[in-house]
Amino acid sequence: MCRLCSLIATAGIASGALFACVPAQEATAAFTPQYKGIETILLDGDLVDFRVEMTGARGVEDVDAYAACAAAQYALIRGFGFARHVRTNVANAGGVWRGDAVYTISAALPRGMKTIDAEVTVRDCGAQGIPTV
């Protein structure tokens, strides 16, 4: 039971408040994504488009994570250590989530707020079970 739910139960607050905790726990337990593939398209020099497809995503964040994992692995394959997120478009049709994400790859840490260290990201993706290129 989550800590908040435990506190609510201990305090004797109406049992209806406990039901607020149940869906979050069930949603976490039911997360079984299926990663359907990654398509990599070199747009121009260091600009790369990653198209990913998956089912079982909880939302846009899961599709973003899949694309970031692809970008990080691609950067390492090309001998670069970093990537910077440019944009991501996500669509969900019939439970199939598709992401179209553009990243720049570089040897040095790029300017900007949405940068990723490729080596660290690939390691994190493996620990989370998210495939890469």
N, C-alpha and C positions, 0 to 999 in steps of 0.2 A: 504494500500500500504506500502511496506517495506520502511524503512527510506532511504536506498540507492536509491530506485526507485523514491522516492519523490524528493531527491536532484537532480537526473538526470533530472527529468521532469522540476524542477524549473530552472535548469541551461540552459534548452533549448537544451540539447544534443539530437542528432538524435533519433527519436522515436523508431528506431530499438533496441536501447540499453534497452528500457523498456521491450521488450519481454523477455529478460534474466531473469527478475524477475517473470514472470507469471508461468512457469513450477514449480518452487519451491513452490509457493503458492498453486497450484493445487495439487501437490504431497502431501503436508501436509494435505489438506482438504480431500483427497481421502484415507487416511490411515485408513483402517478398517480391522485389523488383526482378524483372527479366530484361537484361540488356541485349537489345536486338542488333546492334551494330553501329559502327562509326565509319563515316565517309570523310576523307580528308581532301581538301581542294586548295592547292597553292594559288593564291590570288595575285600576289605581286611581291617578289622578294621575300620580305619577312612577314607578310600578311597572309594568314591562313584561315580558311573557313572549315569548321568542323560540324558535320551534320550527324546527329545522334538520334537513335530511336530506342524507346523502351516501353515496357508496360509495368504496371504496378507502382508507378511513381505516386508519391503523396502530394506532389505539387511541383511548381516551377523550380524550386530549390534542388530537387533531385535531378532534374534534367540539366540544370546549370552545373551541378557537381560532376555529372557524367561527362559533359563537354570539357570542363576544366581538367579532368583526369586525362582526357584525350589530348588536350593541348600540352599538358605537362610532359607526357610521354613523347609526343612528337618533337618538342623542343629538345629533349635529351637525345633522341635518335639523330637529330640534325646537328648535334654537338653544341647546343645552346643550353644555358642554365636557367633562363627566365622566360616568362610570357606575360603579356599584358592584355587583359580583357578589353575588347572594343565594344561589342554588343552581342546580345543574344535574343533571338526570337523563339518563342515556344508556342506550340499548338497541341491541343489534345482532341483527337477525333476517335470516338468509339473505344476509349481506354488506351489508345496508342499515343504516347507522347513523343513529339518530335521537336528537336532543338536545332537551331541553326545559329552557331556561335562563331564569331570572328575574334581572333587573337593575333597579336604581333609576337614574334619570338625574337630573343636577343641574347647575346653573350653576357652583357652587363645588365644590372638591374635597371629596367626602364623607368622613366618618369611616369607618374600617375598614381592613382589610388588603388586600382584593381590589378596589382601585380602579383605574380605567383612565382615562388621558387620551385622550379621544376622537380628537382630531386626530392625535396620535402613533400611536395604534393603527390608525386607518384608513390612514395612510401605510404602516405596517408590513405591514398586510394586503395592500395593493396590491403591495408588493415581494415578498411570498411567494405571490402569485397566489390569495389567498383572497378570494372575492367578498363584498360587503357588501349591505345592503338595496337 
